Amino acid sequence: MTVLRTATRETILAVDIGATTIKFGVVDADGHLVEEVVRMATPYPCSPGRLVDFITEQIALSGCSRVGVGFPGDLREGLVVEPGNLSRPKGFTSEIDPSLHAEWKNTNLEEAFRSASQQDVRVVNDATLAALGCSEGTGNELVFTLGTGFGIALVINGTLIKIRDVGAEVFFEGKSYDRLLGEFARSQDEVRWNGLLVRAVDNFVAEFSGDIVHLGGGNSRRVDMTLFSDSAYRIVVNGNDATLRGAVKLFDL
């Protein structure tokens, strides 16, 4: 699969790693997609080595020398702290494999990609990449990614602020945000999923004094916007590919 037919020095390969699908898109210097986004199933069981090999092949095919990657877990000083759903050997509906989870812990994913591809690869949390792609640059902006799991990022007056990854945190009835606001929960009961999403968003807006809420990810289109009609904050629904647009900004940080 060739992602980009004619690479230029200005183009960047954007990679959005999800627990179900990995999206690849080539963006220009302004963050605009220059070719159709390619979606491929996330390989399972998904060890660090398997993921690096899988994505490195696409980097080589793309012809791009710069790559921005969004990772669906928590990173701290470049090391994986929490791999999210990637430590589940058969995907989101399977249980965490302790040995696979341990293999992910403290992996320097950026260094691994750079070594394998010999290209300039930069890796951030997927919600962070989404925030870079859709933030407007004014006020306190909260960015929520709604996909297989649930992600959050904060941007204040255009500056990305490091906050905790909440996916694995207990949210309600002893279950995590990922469990209650991820795709599996939505597929079981969309009405309940929407109600819990409003509760979660309201809570985080109160915690971080949010002015603007951005919804992104594949399930953003499934949100019942009427439930937010009385909200004091402004809410913006971004396309599924907003995360990819943020890749170019990784090279401006």
N, C-alpha and C positions, 0 to 999 in steps of 0.2 A: 504494500500500500504506500503510495507516494503522497505525502501531505502537501508538498509544495513543488511545483514543476520547475520554477526558476527562482532560486533564493537570491536575495540581495543583501547587502550589508545592513540595510535598515530594517529588514524583517526579523521578527522574533517568533519562535515557536512557543505557543501558550499551551500548557497542559493542566487540565483540571482532573485530578484523581478523585473518583468517587468510589463508594463501596460497591456499586453496581456497574458503573460505566466510567471509562476514562475518555475525556474529550480532548481532541487535538485541534488547534486552530492556529493559523499563521496571521499575525497582525503586523501592520505597518508602524511607522514611528509615531503615528497619532493614535494608535490603539484600535484602528479599524481592521476588521477581518478582511483579508484579501482573497481568501478561498473558503469554500464551504467547510464547515466544521465536520471532522471525522469522529465518530463514536465507536469505541471498541469495548467489549466486555472486560471487566476487571478480572485478571487471572487468579484463580483460587486452587489450592491454598496459596495465599499471597505473602510469601516471605520477602524480606528486603531484597535479597539477591534476585528473586524471580521478577519482582516489580522493576528493579533497576535494569535488568536485561530486556524486559518487555518494552520499556519506554526508551531505552537507549537505541533500540532498533529503529524506532520511529524518528528519533532525533537524527540519526544518520540518513534516513530516507528523506527527511525534510530539507536537508541542505542548509539549515539555519545554524549559525555559530552562537546564537544567544537563545536561551531557553528559560522561560519562567514557569514554575511548577507550583500548583496549589495542592497541599497535602491534607487529607481529611482526619487530622489528629493534632495533638498538641506538640509544639516544638519549643525548645528553650535553649538559647545560645547554639542553635544549629542541630541540637540533638533531639531525637524523638523521645518525648516523655510519655505520651499516650498515643498508641496507634489507631485508636478508634475501632471501627469495625473490621479493619484489616487483619486483626488477630483471630477472627472467626474463620475457621478453615473452609467452610462451605458458604460463606457470605453472611448476610445480616441475620438470617433466621437460625443460624447455628450458634452453639455456645462458644465462648472464648477458649482457645487452646492455650493453656499456661506456657507451654514450651515455645509456641509461636509468638506469644505475647512477650516473653522474655527475650526472644531473638530480636524483636523490634526495639526494645528499650535501649536507649543511648546510641542508636544508630545515627551516624552523621550522614543523612540522606543526600545533602547537597554535595558533600565531598565524594560520596559514592557515585553520583551521577557525573560529576566532573571527571573523575578518574576513568570511568567506563566510556564516556563519550568524547573526552578530550575537548569539550566545549564549555563555554561560560554558562553554567546552569545555576539558577537561583531558586531556592525553595522556601515557601512560607505556608502557613496554614491556609486552607482553602477559603475560609471566611475573610481572612486578611486580603487575599487576592481579589475576592469579590468586592471588598470595601474599596480597594484601589481602583477597581473598574467602574464603580457606580457612584461614589461619593461626589457631592457637589462643591465641597470646600468651605461651607459656612455652617456655623452652629454645631450642635452636638448630634452627630449622625450615627445611628445604630444600623448595622447591616446584618440581616439574618439570612442564612442559606438554608433552603428547605429542599432536601433531597432524601437520600437513603437515611441520613442522619440529620442533625440540627447543629448549625454553627452560628457564631455571633462575632462581630467585630465592632470597634468603636473608632470613629474619626471625629476629632474636635478641631474646627476651623481649618480643615484640610490636612491636619496632622494625625497620622495613625497612632493610636494609643494602645499599648500592650495591655490586654486584659486576659483573664483566664479562659481556657477552653471549657465550655460548660456541657458538652455532649454527654459525658459520663456522670455528671452530677445528678443527684436525686432531685426530681422535680415534683412529683405528685404520686401519692399512694405507693411510695417506696420504689418507683420506677424512674429511670433517667429521662432526660430530655430527648436523647436519641431514640429511646424506646417509644415514648409517647408522641413525639412530633416527627418521627421518621416516616419513610414511605410505607413500611409494613403496617404501622398503626393507621395511617391514612386509608390504606386499602381495606382495612377491616371496618372502619367506621369514620367516614369523612366528616360527619356532623360533629362528632365528639372531638376529632382532630382539630377542626376549626375553632371550637370553643376553647380547647386547651391552648391553642396557639395564641389567641387573644389574651388569655391569662398570662402566658409567658412573656409576650411582648409588653404588656402593661407593666409587669413586674420589672423588667429590665429597663424600660423607659423611666420608671420611678427611681431605680438604682443609679442610673447614669445620667439623669436629667436630660433625656433625649428630646430633641426638637423635631427631628426627621427620622423616619423609619424606612429603610429600604428592604424589600423582600426580593430575594433572588433564588436561583436554583430551579430545578425542574418542576417542583410543586408550587412555586409561587403563583402559577396560573390557576391553581385549584383553591386558592384562598377566597373565602366568602367576604368580599370587601364591605358588604353591608354591616358586618359585625363591628367594623371600625368607624362607622359613620359619626359617632359621638366622641371620637377620640380628640384630645387636645393637641396631639402632634400630627404632623403631616406624614402621610404614608405614600410611598412610591413603589410600584411593582416594576421590577427590572426583568429583562429577558433572561432566558436560561444561559445565554452566552456572555453575560456581564462579567463573569469571573475572568474569562479569557482576555477581555479588554484591559484588565489590570496588569497583565504581564509586562507591558512596556514600561510601566512605572517602577517596576523593580530595579530597573537600570538607571533610575533617576534618584534613588534613595541614597 
